[in-house]
Amino acid sequence: DELCLIEVQNERERDYFHRMNFGQAKLVTEHIDEGHAYESIKKVYSINIVYFDLGQGTDYIYEGKTEFTGMRTGDILQLNKAQKKAYSIKTVSDIFTKYFLIKVNKFNDLAKDDLDQWIYFLKTSEIKDSFTAQGLPQAKEKLRRDNLSKEEKVSYDLYVKQKRIQENELVTAIQEGELKAEEKYMPLIEEAIKREEEAKMREEEAMHKLASKMKKYGEPIEDIIKETGLTRDQIEEME
């Protein structure tokens, strides 16, 4: 129930803020069907990676959200109780698009956390062996392949293709083995279950007969319950 819009801009674009606004608006309108309630609009995350100094600021990561501030009191407009109960959100801003702006050129090349490791990669096209951020190992493998020569790429793709075929053959063999085992043993399992159910029914019938006989000879209900395991209601219903 969420949408993620990722845009990368290499060349300077003065009206890029307007482009961000247009992009999220277009995404919202594309993902709501005609006639549906406005509450079905999905939350949008707009992630913008730019390689120029957009706007004026000293940071390299900016986060933007929509809030309504009282012009007289200065308070932040909140959801009422009915809205909180109806929607799985906590604040009004959770409804509106959330923006992330990464100004790659402003990054100082010091990777302090996982996000910085990704930004370092975006800036330098390099992934250090010490980096551990989620997804970077896959990106490193992709980067390594992109740097291969034409002949090496052909050889690598052939290797990957053969590996996938082998894996598929193994999975197929396992599935076929499971199917054969199921065909062989399922009838035996079903037969065992059937015998168990029949034995249980015979035992229940025997207990009912015993209870009926004990009741006929005037045995106390407590003794009948103890002997047969039947409930008081079951015993009292017996003729």
C-alpha positions as MATLAB code, in Angstrom:
seq = 'DELCLIEVQNERERDYFHRMNFGQAKLVTEHIDEGHAYESIKKVYSINIVYFDLGQGTDYIYEGKTEFTGMRTGDILQLNKAQKKAYSIKTVSDIFTKYFLIKVNKFNDLAKDDLDQWIYFLKTSEIKDSFTAQGLPQAKEKLRRDNLSKEEKVSYDLYVKQKRIQENELVTAIQEGELKAEEKYMPLIEEAIKREEEAKMREEEAMHKLASKMKKYGEPIEDIIKETGLTRDQIEEME';
ca = [
       0.000    0.000    0.000;
       2.935    2.339   -0.556;
       4.575    3.775   -3.663;
       8.245    4.617   -4.063;
       9.402    7.066   -6.742;
      13.175    7.194   -7.304;
      14.630    9.816   -9.634;
      18.251   10.537  -10.523;
      19.265   13.873  -12.019;
      22.830   14.358  -13.279;
      22.631   17.771  -14.938;
      21.695   20.999  -13.192;
      17.967   21.682  -13.309;
      16.723   24.928  -11.784;
      13.096   23.821  -11.496;
      13.865   20.370  -10.051;
      11.785   21.102   -6.916;
       8.793   21.617   -9.222;
       9.654   18.363  -10.985;
       9.600   16.568   -7.608;
       6.117   17.968   -6.955;
       4.896   16.976  -10.408;
       6.334   13.453  -10.095;
       4.565   12.630   -6.849;
       1.273   14.180   -8.048;
       1.384   12.157  -11.263;
       2.108    8.965   -9.320;
      -0.846    9.557   -6.987;
      -3.310   10.113   -9.843;
      -2.009    7.094  -11.776;
      -2.618    4.760   -8.824;
      -6.176    5.637   -7.835;
      -9.078    4.173   -9.800;
     -11.959    6.374  -10.881;
     -14.763    6.414   -8.343;
     -12.628    5.134   -5.456;
     -12.604    6.984   -2.138;
      -9.745    9.402   -1.502;
      -8.666    7.293    1.467;
      -7.476    4.633   -0.994;
      -4.672    6.950   -2.154;
      -1.351    5.290   -1.443;
       1.456    6.818    0.598;
       4.236    8.072   -1.685;
       7.956    8.206   -0.932;
       9.794   10.485   -3.345;
      13.539    9.722   -3.330;
      15.605   12.178   -5.330;
      19.312   11.667   -6.050;
      20.921   14.746   -7.576;
      24.492   15.380   -8.674;
      24.405   19.172   -8.342;
      23.862   21.641   -5.513;
      20.077   21.981   -5.493;
      18.813   24.842   -3.343;
      20.892   26.322   -0.535;
      21.946   24.201    2.427;
      24.963   22.604    4.093;
      23.714   19.010    4.476;
      23.765   16.269    1.835;
      20.576   14.465    2.956;
      17.288   16.310    3.379;
      13.889   15.009    4.439;
      10.641   16.781    3.643;
       7.058   16.244    4.794;
       3.727   18.080    4.903;
       2.495   19.515    8.208;
      -0.266   21.995    9.011;
       0.803   24.616   11.568;
      -1.644   26.884   13.368;
      -1.154   30.491   12.267;
      -2.367   31.806   15.621;
      -1.400   29.096   18.120;
       1.584   27.479   16.397;
       0.276   23.946   17.101;
       0.605   21.070   14.609;
      -2.748   19.827   13.269;
      -3.368   16.230   14.417;
      -5.712   13.389   13.454;
      -8.923   13.063   15.473;
      -9.885    9.843   17.265;
     -12.114    8.588   14.433;
      -9.347    9.075   11.869;
      -6.772    7.321   14.041;
      -9.161    4.394   14.438;
      -9.963    4.222   10.715;
      -6.429    4.536    9.353;
      -3.188    2.850   10.386;
      -1.288    6.127   10.668;
      -0.272    8.369   13.539;
       0.019   11.861   12.070;
      -1.498   13.961    9.292;
       1.882   14.070    7.550;
       1.749   10.264    7.172;
      -0.935   10.780    4.514;
       1.106   13.073    2.326;
       4.194   12.432    0.216;
       7.471   12.129    2.097;
      10.517   13.435    0.283;
      14.151   12.445    0.535;
      16.724   14.573   -1.265;
      20.277   13.248   -1.543;
      22.804   15.785   -2.840;
      25.588   13.406   -3.841;
      28.183   16.081   -4.629;
      27.880   17.498   -1.098;
      28.904   14.171    0.486;
      32.336   14.320    2.170;
      33.234   10.671    1.366;
      33.168    9.653    5.057;
      30.743    6.727    5.332;
      29.457    6.748    8.918;
      26.454    4.429    8.469;
      24.669    2.214    5.941;
      23.051    5.143    4.123;
      26.424    6.871    3.800;
      27.864    3.679    2.286;
      25.244    3.843   -0.454;
      25.889    7.544   -1.065;
      29.631    6.840   -1.270;
      28.843    4.256   -3.959;
      26.577    6.714   -5.817;
      29.348    9.315   -5.806;
      32.435    7.203   -6.520;
      31.040    4.054   -8.231;
      33.140    2.141   -5.713;
      32.118   -0.281   -2.945;
      34.686   -0.900   -0.251;
      35.166   -4.409    1.141;
      34.325   -3.072    4.611;
      30.857   -1.899    3.536;
      27.973   -3.946    4.951;
      24.823   -1.997    3.968;
      21.886   -4.085    2.761;
      21.908   -4.524   -1.016;
      25.496   -3.408   -1.549;
      26.877   -6.933   -2.114;
      24.407   -7.321   -5.007;
      25.335   -3.891   -6.306;
      29.019   -4.787   -6.080;
      28.447   -7.935   -8.117;
      26.514   -5.916  -10.709;
      29.283   -3.314  -10.803;
      31.925   -6.006  -11.184;
      30.064   -7.493  -14.154;
      29.634   -4.092  -15.793;
      33.404   -3.604  -15.660;
      34.150   -6.867  -17.480;
      35.354   -6.910  -21.062;
      32.948   -8.035  -23.808;
      34.515  -11.509  -23.953;
      34.470  -11.847  -20.171;
      30.781  -10.854  -20.042;
      29.884  -13.569  -22.566;
      31.812  -16.152  -20.551;
      30.287  -14.965  -17.268;
      26.721  -14.987  -18.646;
      27.258  -18.537  -19.929;
      28.468  -19.612  -16.479;
      25.440  -18.015  -14.778;
      23.086  -19.657  -17.297;
      24.608  -23.109  -16.703;
      24.418  -22.596  -12.946;
      20.721  -21.698  -13.143;
      20.029  -24.762  -15.298;
      21.759  -26.989  -12.730;
      19.787  -25.400   -9.896;
      16.517  -25.856  -11.806;
      17.368  -29.491  -12.506;
      18.032  -30.047   -8.815;
      14.771  -28.366   -7.774;
      12.864  -30.392  -10.388;
      14.411  -33.640   -9.146;
      13.480  -32.802   -5.554;
       9.907  -31.932   -6.541;
       9.517  -35.123   -8.568;
      10.904  -37.134   -5.655;
       8.433  -35.512   -3.278;
       5.577  -36.253   -5.692;
       6.552  -39.919   -6.000;
       6.864  -40.217   -2.229;
       3.449  -38.617   -1.813;
       1.896  -40.992   -4.352;
       3.458  -43.976   -2.575;
       2.868  -43.114    1.066;
      -0.281  -40.959    1.048;
      -2.643  -43.971    0.632;
      -0.888  -45.665    3.571;
      -1.208  -42.528    5.684;
      -4.890  -42.145    4.779;
      -5.509  -45.798    5.625;
      -3.798  -45.386    9.021;
      -5.895  -42.282    9.761;
      -9.051  -44.161    8.781;
      -8.191  -47.101   11.080;
      -7.470  -44.714   13.935;
     -10.807  -42.932   13.455;
     -12.672  -46.255   13.301;
     -10.944  -47.470   16.489;
     -11.890  -44.224   18.211;
     -15.528  -44.634   17.142;
     -15.600  -48.230   18.434;
     -14.155  -47.080   21.754;
     -16.762  -44.309   22.038;
     -19.555  -46.805   21.269;
     -18.208  -49.175   23.933;
     -18.121  -46.373   26.512;
     -21.661  -45.355   25.660;
     -22.860  -48.958   26.063;
     -21.022  -49.263   29.375;
     -22.487  -45.982   30.615;
     -25.972  -47.029   29.557;
     -25.646  -50.326   31.402;
     -24.246  -48.670   34.560;
     -27.064  -46.132   34.516;
     -29.607  -48.918   34.094;
     -28.272  -50.640   37.251;
     -28.483  -47.362   39.177;
     -24.804  -46.542   39.461;
     -24.043  -42.923   40.597;
     -23.397  -40.516   37.738;
     -20.020  -39.554   39.255;
     -18.894  -43.184   39.034;
     -20.120  -43.446   35.435;
     -18.217  -40.270   34.493;
     -15.066  -41.590   36.121;
     -15.362  -44.970   34.417;
     -16.314  -43.882   30.894;
     -14.996  -40.345   30.518;
     -18.376  -39.146   29.257;
     -19.858  -35.830   30.350;
     -22.777  -35.470   32.753;
     -24.988  -34.129   29.938;
     -24.193  -37.143   27.742;
     -25.075  -39.539   30.525;
     -28.281  -37.726   31.503;
     -29.490  -37.764   27.895;
     -29.287  -41.586   27.804;
     -32.575  -43.432   28.085;
];
